[in-house]
Amino acid sequence: MATDASFHVFDTTLRDGAQREGISFSVADKLAVARLLDEIGVGYIEGGWPGALPKDTEFFARARTELKLRHAVLVAFGSTRRAGVRVEDDPQVQALLDAETPVVCLVAKSDVRHVREALRTTLEENLAMVADTVAHLVAHGRRVFVDCEHFFDGYAADPDHGVAVLRAAFDAGAEVGVLCDTNGGMLPMGVGRVVADVRSRVDGRLGIHCQDDTGCAVANSLAAVEAGVTHVQGTANGYGERAGNADTFALVANLVTKMGLPVVPDGCLPELQRVSHAIAELANIAPDDHQPFVGASAFAHKAGLHASAIKVSPELYNHLDPAVVGNDMRILVTEMAGRASVELKGRELGVDLDGHGDVVGRVVDRVKVLEAEGWSFEAADASFELLLRAALPEAPPPLFELESYKTSVEHSRTGDVVSEATVKVHVDGERVISTAEGNGPVNALDNALRQALVSRHPRLADVSLADYKVRILGWKGGTGATTRVLVDTTDGVGEWTTVGVHANIVEASWHALVDALTYAVRHR
Amino acid sequence: MATDASFHVFDTTLRDGAQREGISFSVADKLAVARLLDEIGVGYIEGGWPGALPKDTEFFARARTELKLRHAVLVAFGSTRRAGVRVEDDPQVQALLDAETPVVCLVAKSDVRHVREALRTTLEENLAMVADTVAHLVAHGRRVFVDCEHFFDGYAADPDHGVAVLRAAFDAGAEVGVLCDTNGGMLPMGVGRVVADVRSRVDGRLGIHCQDDTGCAVANSLAAVEAGVTHVQGTANGYGERAGNADTFALVANLVTKMGLPVVPDGCLPELQRVSHAIAELANIAPDDHQPFVGASAFAHKAGLHASAIKVSPELYNHLDPAVVGNDMRILVTEMAGRASVELKGRELGVDLDGHGDVVGRVVDRVKVLEAEGWSFEAADASFELLLRAALPEAPPPLFELESYKTSVEHSRTGDVVSEATVKVHVDGERVISTAEGNGPVNALDNALRQALVSRHPRLADVSLADYKVRILGWKGGTGATTRVLVDTTDGVGEWTTVGVHANIVEASWHALVDALTYAVRHR
């Protein structure tokens, strides 16, 4: 449980993050997200806006009995009483109390132009709205934080009202005054200067909440910490409106590993990558492979350029040991593939290349030729592993011999669209003809081929396509371009990726499918 | 053309950005990217590493005759001479000269540990490598910039060698010494301190190159500018290894609109969004809707909350007028916005919707239904125009009635891969059966359909596919996802784009093809 002395890590995925276009958490999703955030040791989880959003009201009700948190406390978000209304008469404020959370976070206007033009009230009434609401909630036993909306823009227009709002909040018993860059237009140097100035004028714990409209949300937050803030707000994976919010995972990783501030309990940091991906799943948003710290490619190194050096001293090339945040280092095999890359990759894939220097040389040459034709193994580890193993002396024979295949799509007179495929293959000397349907020409081909092989290789019954990516390369007009297909296949336990390249999209897919099934039989 | 006095905006999409996992630019792509970067007024375009990468060698050769730049100059990248080798004997350095660019950018080690452990040489030899190579290139008439690799980590280990490298470079005639945060582990406050210190110890133009491993690349670059740097490096959309590089578009937008530095010529800033999206297309990477400044959602506000306030005073809610960077404000999820968009778009496409309020309403509803199914008209103006016109009272009948089609791909016993398609259509009451081949199932279908229609519509003889893009949406496991196909068609004079969506890739392509040919006949 966060104590008054500790640094506050405050996550608002479930309130501000949920504003992102396309996110729609169910109540069950929200409970799951809260548990995940707790696992990385955040101190505060802002769960939503009770009263204003029915799902949020329900979330807080269910959380009371269903949510057991180890590190975090739950926070209900809402606004100060409305202008001209008594706080005890304001149903929004009552809804905040009904949520029965230990902490309430109020949003207050701190920019004179917003007070006058949006709220249409006076500066004095605005201060009273803040003071009354804070005092009312404190009297009911709540810890109260106050988000000062549009603080930085307001500070530029009139530096005194924002400070007055902070003082009114603290005097009424608020625990934190959060400076919010609501429109997201700040840069870190400016944030540092404003925070230092406010720090010198106001006692009480200051917080920071940044949006990413200039691409500086994380940096702005860290600059604020250096200038005296001890409460940071973020969302998982930086989800939020417009360009999003400061990414909680980057904030935590930077504060701990770069600024030496132990803001989460021991043992929590290695959970970062797992939790980042799990929350992306719940939000139904593809994880960003290039996300700092937790992205799948965050520690992936390309190029024969320094593969030899990485083997010697990984710390010369990684700003951080990836294991600290639950990630790992990957070597990519690319156009710049040299012997060192191939050896390293082989080791990573569990292929023993010791004493096979000639094999390594042949593989390097083969990869360069294929890549010039459009093949790319960077994202297709399973195809690369098969290519490596096939170059070794004791390489096994292919899974089957192809005689022919045919796949078709028909849009009939009745309007039905049907795809069918027939494969003729030789499996262990036996000729097999297999026909199947599918929802596209490639899916039908995949079904037909698996059907042809499954009695000989029963484990293929659990194998299915998980994803299919098509890329048309170097279009050369009507004569056609090269098509590269990447296929993700799963057996319900793990996934592997294979690649195929050809002028004909179906033939390219065929290559990727054959690799996928061969890999399934030999290496899963 | 950039002069010595100006601020340098240096883009390395084609060299460092191309290191991103999954990017593979053809030479044609590289030329197209260079033209686009020129359109936003960058001063320097680092085109690649001649000698080391065959495609880059070819790029520089073709650029000499095929690339006409208005604002930028081309830069060739490479390394200093190898240790113990004379500069005039080093083929890598000769390759830099052979590229015949006005500017060369050299990468030099500036971290003592890298000099000793990775290069396995002495600090003195490292300084000689820098001086010799710079002097050699300057003597051959090149302007030389020097990237000081691992500068910040090196500075922490030994602040003197990095400074010595800078001095050696400047003394030998280099124009810029670029401080590179190669491992990406810096935060802005630290960058500012190091740059200020270096600025006080070294004369000569300093530059900054940041990687995004802590999520602070843009902020770090701006902090460096505030501390005295006058040359910033970035990549389009922040593409690059691991977590990527500083995003050139965010750098430029921040420098101009937040820091008051006119780093690109007038009229270039409004091209930012268009160029960002076009380069994403060339890289075959889906644009990031939440990217600062240029993302489709960067200025999108959820309605209801403050839609009325936004209409009154947009500057209270936007940190910047979106039009400055070629973007626009979107109000999400309101019927009013839907109608306004349709009317605006109709006007833009030359469709007169006056007095057809009911039509507008029906189109809005239809678009919402289609978009929920995966259709997107943002990039398919021709399909949208056909949809609009089809909703008007005097809408013409379809070009033909489809009876059926069939398309197949066969991989024969002899190893040939053949695609064939047959369409059965009714054209002006006459039944036509047409069969054609192609290099894929869709190309065959396109050839068969055009063949069926060309005698009735002779202008189709000049029409052909120019590009074909496939995106698989929302994969739901083996039951199949939705496929969205975008088809670019040309008549040799102009191009137009149409869209099709269906679970079956061929049926999706069919829709896009029919729209493409209908548009060709009616509106070209």
Boltz contact constraints between the chains, C-beta under 6 A:
constraints:
  - contact:
      token1: [A, 21]
      token2: [B, 297]
      max_distance: 6.0
  - contact:
      token1: [A, 118]
      token2: [B, 309]
      max_distance: 6.0
  - contact:
      token1: [A, 183]
      token2: [B, 319]
      max_distance: 6.0
  - contact:
      token1: [A, 184]
      token2: [B, 319]
      max_distance: 6.0
  - contact:
      token1: [A, 185]
      token2: [B, 319]
      max_distance: 6.0
  - contact:
      token1: [A, 187]
      token2: [B, 222]
      max_distance: 6.0
  - contact:
      token1: [A, 187]
      token2: [B, 258]
      max_distance: 6.0
  - contact:
      token1: [A, 188]
      token2: [B, 188]
      max_distance: 6.0
  - contact:
      token1: [A, 188]
      token2: [B, 219]
      max_distance: 6.0
  - contact:
      token1: [A, 189]
      token2: [B, 226]
      max_distance: 6.0
  - contact:
      token1: [A, 213]
      token2: [B, 292]
      max_distance: 6.0
  - contact:
      token1: [A, 213]
      token2: [B, 319]
      max_distance: 6.0
  - contact:
      token1: [A, 214]
      token2: [B, 254]
      max_distance: 6.0
  - contact:
      token1: [A, 214]
      token2: [B, 292]
      max_distance: 6.0
  - contact:
      token1: [A, 215]
      token2: [B, 218]
      max_distance: 6.0
  - contact:
      token1: [A, 215]
      token2: [B, 250]
      max_distance: 6.0
  - contact:
      token1: [A, 215]
      token2: [B, 292]
      max_distance: 6.0
  - contact:
      token1: [A, 216]
      token2: [B, 219]
      max_distance: 6.0
  - contact:
      token1: [A, 218]
      token2: [B, 215]
      max_distance: 6.0
  - contact:
      token1: [A, 219]
      token2: [B, 188]
      max_distance: 6.0
  - contact:
      token1: [A, 219]
      token2: [B, 216]
      max_distance: 6.0
  - contact:
      token1: [A, 219]
      token2: [B, 219]
      max_distance: 6.0
  - contact:
      token1: [A, 222]
      token2: [B, 187]
      max_distance: 6.0
  - contact:
      token1: [A, 226]
      token2: [B, 189]
      max_distance: 6.0
  - contact:
      token1: [A, 242]
      token2: [B, 298]
      max_distance: 6.0
  - contact:
      token1: [A, 243]
      token2: [B, 290]
      max_distance: 6.0
  - contact:
      token1: [A, 243]
      token2: [B, 292]
      max_distance: 6.0
  - contact:
      token1: [A, 243]
      token2: [B, 298]
      max_distance: 6.0
  - contact:
      token1: [A, 244]
      token2: [B, 290]
      max_distance: 6.0
  - contact:
      token1: [A, 250]
      token2: [B, 215]
      max_distance: 6.0
  - contact:
      token1: [A, 254]
      token2: [B, 214]
      max_distance: 6.0
  - contact:
      token1: [A, 258]
      token2: [B, 187]
      max_distance: 6.0
  - contact:
      token1: [A, 290]
      token2: [B, 243]
      max_distance: 6.0
  - contact:
      token1: [A, 290]
      token2: [B, 244]
      max_distance: 6.0
  - contact:
      token1: [A, 292]
      token2: [B, 213]
      max_distance: 6.0
  - contact:
      token1: [A, 292]
      token2: [B, 214]
      max_distance: 6.0
  - contact:
      token1: [A, 292]
      token2: [B, 215]
      max_distance: 6.0
  - contact:
      token1: [A, 292]
      token2: [B, 243]
      max_distance: 6.0
  - contact:
      token1: [A, 297]
      token2: [B, 21]
      max_distance: 6.0
  - contact:
      token1: [A, 298]
      token2: [B, 242]
      max_distance: 6.0
  - contact:
      token1: [A, 298]
      token2: [B, 243]
      max_distance: 6.0
  - contact:
      token1: [A, 302]
      token2: [B, 19]
      max_distance: 6.0
  - contact:
      token1: [A, 302]
      token2: [B, 241]
      max_distance: 6.0
  - contact:
      token1: [A, 309]
      token2: [B, 118]
      max_distance: 6.0
  - contact:
      token1: [A, 313]
      token2: [B, 117]
      max_distance: 6.0
  - contact:
      token1: [A, 319]
      token2: [B, 183]
      max_distance: 6.0
  - contact:
      token1: [A, 319]
      token2: [B, 184]
      max_distance: 6.0
  - contact:
      token1: [A, 319]
      token2: [B, 185]
      max_distance: 6.0
  - contact:
      token1: [A, 319]
      token2: [B, 213]
      max_distance: 6.0
  - contact:
      token1: [A, 332]
      token2: [B, 21]
      max_distance: 6.0
  - contact:
      token1: [A, 376]
      token2: [B, 24]
      max_distance: 6.0
  - contact:
      token1: [A, 378]
      token2: [B, 21]
      max_distance: 6.0
  - contact:
      token1: [A, 379]
      token2: [B, 22]
      max_distance: 6.0
  - contact:
      token1: [A, 403]
      token2: [B, 413]
      max_distance: 6.0
  - contact:
      token1: [A, 404]
      token2: [B, 411]
      max_distance: 6.0
  - contact:
      token1: [A, 404]
      token2: [B, 412]
      max_distance: 6.0
  - contact:
      token1: [A, 404]
      token2: [B, 413]
      max_distance: 6.0
  - contact:
      token1: [A, 405]
      token2: [B, 411]
      max_distance: 6.0
  - contact:
      token1: [A, 406]
      token2: [B, 410]
      max_distance: 6.0
  - contact:
      token1: [A, 407]
      token2: [B, 409]
      max_distance: 6.0
  - contact:
      token1: [A, 408]
      token2: [B, 408]
      max_distance: 6.0
  - contact:
      token1: [A, 409]
      token2: [B, 407]
      max_distance: 6.0
  - contact:
      token1: [A, 409]
      token2: [B, 506]
      max_distance: 6.0
  - contact:
      token1: [A, 410]
      token2: [B, 406]
      max_distance: 6.0
  - contact:
      token1: [A, 411]
      token2: [B, 404]
      max_distance: 6.0
  - contact:
      token1: [A, 411]
      token2: [B, 405]
      max_distance: 6.0
  - contact:
      token1: [A, 412]
      token2: [B, 404]
      max_distance: 6.0
  - contact:
      token1: [A, 413]
      token2: [B, 403]
      max_distance: 6.0
  - contact:
      token1: [A, 413]
      token2: [B, 404]
      max_distance: 6.0
  - contact:
      token1: [A, 417]
      token2: [B, 504]
      max_distance: 6.0
  - contact:
      token1: [A, 417]
      token2: [B, 507]
      max_distance: 6.0
  - contact:
      token1: [A, 439]
      token2: [B, 480]
      max_distance: 6.0
  - contact:
      token1: [A, 439]
      token2: [B, 503]
      max_distance: 6.0
  - contact:
      token1: [A, 439]
      token2: [B, 504]
      max_distance: 6.0
  - contact:
      token1: [A, 440]
      token2: [B, 504]
      max_distance: 6.0
  - contact:
      token1: [A, 440]
      token2: [B, 505]
      max_distance: 6.0
  - contact:
      token1: [A, 464]
      token2: [B, 478]
      max_distance: 6.0
  - contact:
      token1: [A, 467]
      token2: [B, 475]
      max_distance: 6.0
  - contact:
      token1: [A, 468]
      token2: [B, 472]
      max_distance: 6.0
  - contact:
      token1: [A, 470]
      token2: [B, 470]
      max_distance: 6.0
  - contact:
      token1: [A, 471]
      token2: [B, 284]
      max_distance: 6.0
  - contact:
      token1: [A, 472]
      token2: [B, 468]
      max_distance: 6.0
  - contact:
      token1: [A, 474]
      token2: [B, 26]
      max_distance: 6.0
  - contact:
      token1: [A, 475]
      token2: [B, 467]
      max_distance: 6.0
  - contact:
      token1: [A, 478]
      token2: [B, 464]
      max_distance: 6.0
  - contact:
      token1: [A, 478]
      token2: [B, 465]
      max_distance: 6.0
  - contact:
      token1: [A, 480]
      token2: [B, 439]
      max_distance: 6.0
  - contact:
      token1: [A, 503]
      token2: [B, 439]
      max_distance: 6.0
  - contact:
      token1: [A, 504]
      token2: [B, 417]
      max_distance: 6.0
  - contact:
      token1: [A, 504]
      token2: [B, 439]
      max_distance: 6.0
  - contact:
      token1: [A, 504]
      token2: [B, 440]
      max_distance: 6.0
  - contact:
      token1: [A, 505]
      token2: [B, 440]
      max_distance: 6.0
  - contact:
      token1: [A, 506]
      token2: [B, 409]
      max_distance: 6.0
  - contact:
      token1: [A, 507]
      token2: [B, 417]
      max_distance: 6.0
